[in-house]
């Protein structure tokens, strides 16, 4: 969820590509869950898909390939990992 935001009851994933957000929505709907999309801000090219957190309840990364894909996605979203700063 590194391109997303966690809220009390929902998860939001935002992207510049509207097609990707619509694809995620269709996949979530196929799983029998609800999802909705919207454009964030009038002047921004940012699209959001929002869905219930229950979609990922009980999900775990078990297979090595799943973990590798997760880590690759993390660095794709964040670009790097910040190192902790030493206390003064």
N, C-alpha and C positions, 0 to 999 in steps of 0.2 A: 504494500500500500504506500510505497514511497512517492508516488505521484498523486497521492490522495490525502484526505483529511479524515480523521476519525471524530465523529460527533457522538452524542449520548446514545442515539438509536440508529444512526446511519453512517455509512461510509461514502465518501465522495472521491471520485477520480476525475482529474481535470487534464485536458490536453488541448493543444492548438488545433489538432485535426479533428473536425467534427465526425468524420467517417469512423474513426477509431472509437469514439464515444458511443456512436450508434451501434457499432458492432458489439461492444461490451453490453449495451442494453439488450440487444437481441439475444445474446448468449444467456444473460440472466433471466430473461423472460422464458427462454426454452427450458430453464431449470425449474420453472414453476414459481419463480419469485417475482416481485414487483421491482421496477426500476423506472426512473424518469430522467430526462435530460433537459438541459437549458444552457443558454449562452450567458456567461457571467459578465455583466456590465455592457453598456450600450456601445462603447468604443473599443472594447477588448476582443481579440480573437482567442477567446478561451471558452471551451465547451466542457460541461460537467455532466457526468452520469452519477446519480445518487441512488443508493439502495440500502436495504435493511442490513444491519450487522449480522442478523441471523443466517445470512447466506454463507458466512465463513465459520460459523460455530462448529467446533470439533475438527476443523481442518488442521492437518499437521504436515510438515515437510519430512518425509521419511526416506524416499529414494534419493540416492546420491545425485542423480540427474536433476531432480526437483530442487535440491539445495543449490546446485551449480546455476540453474536458471534463475533462482531467486537472487543469488549474489550478483550475477551479471545484470539483472534488472535493477538492483539497488545502485550499482555504480553508474548505470545508464541514466538513472533518475537524478542521483545526487552528484555524480561526477567525482567524488572523493569521500574519504572519511576523515573528519577533523580529529586531530590528536588532542588529548586533554592538555590543558595548560597547567603548568606547575604553579602551586601556590606561592605567593610572595613571601 
